Amino acid sequence: MTARIISITNQKGGVGKTTTAVNLSAGLVHVGKGVLLIDTDPQANATINLLPEGYEPEFTIKDVFYGKKLNQAICPSVVDGLDFNIHDIILYLMFLLNFFMQFFC
């Protein structure tokens, strides 16, 4: 079985990226596909809506970028068959800082 990567991106906010990602993921699960949704949006709405209540993750996507294996940062979701990786707002702030350092300093 081969894995497919589907990326939903757009610079503009408010165009439905998270809604599309969550609903597409749920739809794929509904037809029997295994899905890993990786939330890298700084607002973390997919994380907020899919994380089971009271679940405390050990690792986030930030840890993956710093060397942890992706499978160590996968969390269950409230949808059976849909796993996801938790976004960490600190990572986004680091990217912004790096961007400004590269282009404006």
C-alpha positions in Angstrom: 0.0 0.0 0.0 1.4 3.4 -0.9 0.8 6.5 1.1 -0.5 9.7 -0.5 0.3 13.2 0.7 -2.4 15.8 0.4 -1.4 19.3 1.3 -3.9 22.1 1.7 -2.2 25.5 1.6 -3.1 29.1 0.9 -1.4 32.3 2.2 -4.8 34.0 2.7 -6.6 33.4 5.9 -10.2 32.5 6.2 -10.5 30.5 3.0 -11.4 27.2 4.6 -8.0 25.4 4.8 -8.7 23.8 8.2 -12.3 23.0 7.4 -11.3 21.3 4.2 -8.4 19.4 5.9 -10.6 18.1 8.8 -13.6 17.2 6.6 -11.5 15.6 3.9 -9.7 13.6 6.6 -13.0 12.5 8.1 -14.4 11.6 4.7 -11.4 9.4 3.9 -11.7 7.7 7.2 -15.4 7.1 6.5 -14.5 5.2 3.3 -11.9 3.0 5.1 -8.7 4.9 4.6 -6.2 5.5 7.4 -5.4 9.2 7.8 -2.7 11.2 9.6 -3.6 14.9 9.8 -0.7 17.2 10.6 -1.8 20.5 12.0 0.8 23.2 11.4 -1.6 26.2 11.4 -0.7 28.7 14.1 -4.4 28.9 15.2 -4.3 25.2 15.8 -8.1 24.8 15.2 -7.7 21.2 13.9 -5.9 20.3 17.1 -8.4 22.1 19.3 -11.4 20.3 17.6 -9.9 16.8 17.3 -7.9 16.3 20.5 -9.8 14.2 22.9 -10.7 16.0 26.1 -8.0 15.7 28.8 -5.4 14.2 26.4 -1.9 15.4 27.3 0.5 14.9 24.4 4.1 14.0 25.2 5.4 15.5 21.9 4.2 18.0 19.3 5.1 18.9 15.7 7.9 21.1 17.1 9.6 18.1 18.6 9.5 16.3 15.2 11.3 19.3 13.6 13.9 19.0 16.4 14.6 15.3 15.8 11.8 13.2 17.3 10.4 10.6 15.1 7.0 11.5 13.7 5.4 8.3 15.1 6.3 9.6 18.6 4.2 12.7 18.2 1.0 11.1 16.7 -2.1 11.5 18.9 -5.5 9.8 18.7 -8.4 12.0 17.7 -12.1 12.0 18.5 -12.7 10.3 15.1 -11.9 6.6 15.0 -9.3 5.9 12.4 -8.0 9.5 12.3 -4.8 10.3 14.0 -3.1 13.6 14.0 0.0 15.5 15.0 -0.5 18.4 17.4 0.5 21.9 16.4 2.7 23.9 18.8 2.3 27.7 18.7 5.9 28.1 19.8 7.1 26.6 16.5 5.1 29.2 14.5 6.7 32.0 16.5 10.1 30.6 15.8 9.4 30.5 12.1 8.3 34.1 12.2 11.4 35.1 14.0 13.6 33.2 11.5 11.7 34.8 8.6 12.2 38.3 10.0 15.9 37.7 10.7 16.6 36.5 7.2 14.7 39.2 5.3 14.8 42.3 7.5 18.1 42.1 9.4 
